[in-house]
Amino acid sequence: MLAIGFTIGRVRRLLLGEGLIVAVFGAALGVAAGMLYNGGRFCAGLSTVWSGAVGLSDLQAHVTLQTIAIGFASGVFVAIAGDGCDGSTAVVENRLLNFKRPAL
């Protein structure tokens, strides 16, 4: 993108925007999967096989809007804050920081 005239700031914003879109979709899928797991397998397992260890035979999932929002927000935060920790975008970021436009 730098080669076709985009500024460094514009490229950074585009990369951050792309990462944010992926993070939002991932967090939404994670919240949905967590609710299905909590309401299905987890409570069913604790109510049947593990009922002696838990001491209860009737467990129900308890989901509130607050816990859903916290799960979604923390998923987005971790995805954005951790972007580049594996080195995949660190190379791009390093090139953006050290980029110098050629003299015309």
N, C-alpha and C positions, 0 to 999 in steps of 0.2 A: 504494500500500500504506500509505503514511503517512496517507492520508485515511480509511482504514478502521480505523486504530488500531494498526498495527504500529509498533514502536519503531525508531529509527534503526539501532541495533545489529542488530536482527532483519533489517531490509531489507538491510543490508550483508552479513550472513551468507548470506542467501538468494541475493543476486547473486553472491557468491563461490562458493557451492555450485553454482549453475547454470553458472558459468564453468568450474569444475573438472570437472564432468561432461562438458561439451563438449570440454575440453582432453584428457581421458583418452580419449574416443572418437577424437578427431583424432590423438592420438599413436599409438594402436593401429593406426589405418588407415595412418598414415605409416610405421610400422615394417613393416607387411605389404607396402605398396607398395615400400618401399626394398629389402626382401628379394627381391621378385619382379623388380625392375629389376636388382639386382645379379646375381642368379642367371641371369637371362634375357638381356636385350638387351646389358647392359654387357659381360659376359664373352664372349658370343657375338661381339660386334663386335670386341673386342680380340683374340680368337682367330682371326678370319678376315680382315676388311678391314684391321685395324691390326696384324696379326701382325709385319710387317716393322719397324714403329716400336717395338713392345714387345719384340721379340726372342724371343718365345715363341709357340708355336702351341697350347699346351694350358694354358689358364687355368681355374681353378675358383673358385667363390665360397667364401669362408671366413667362416662366421657362427658366433658364439659367444653364449652366454647373456649374457655381460658386455656385448658390443657392442649387443645388443638392449635390455638394461636401460638402458644409457647413452643410447641413442637415444630410448627411451620417456620416461625421466626428463627429458632435456633438452627434449623436445617439450612436455611438460606445463609445465615451468618457464618456457619462453619464452612460452607461451600465457598463463599466469597473470601473469607479470611484465610482459608487454607489454599487458595488458588496459587499455584506456583511452588508449593512446598516440596513437590516431588521433582522439581527442576524442569518440568516441561515448559512452563512459561518464563522461567528465570532467564533462559537464553534470549528469548525475545525481548524481555524487559531490559536486560543488559545491553542489547544492541540499540534499543530505543534511547537509553540513557547516554550512550557513547556515540550516537549518530551525529555526524557533522555533514551538512549539505555541501556538495561540491561547489567550488567557486565557478561562476559563469564567465 
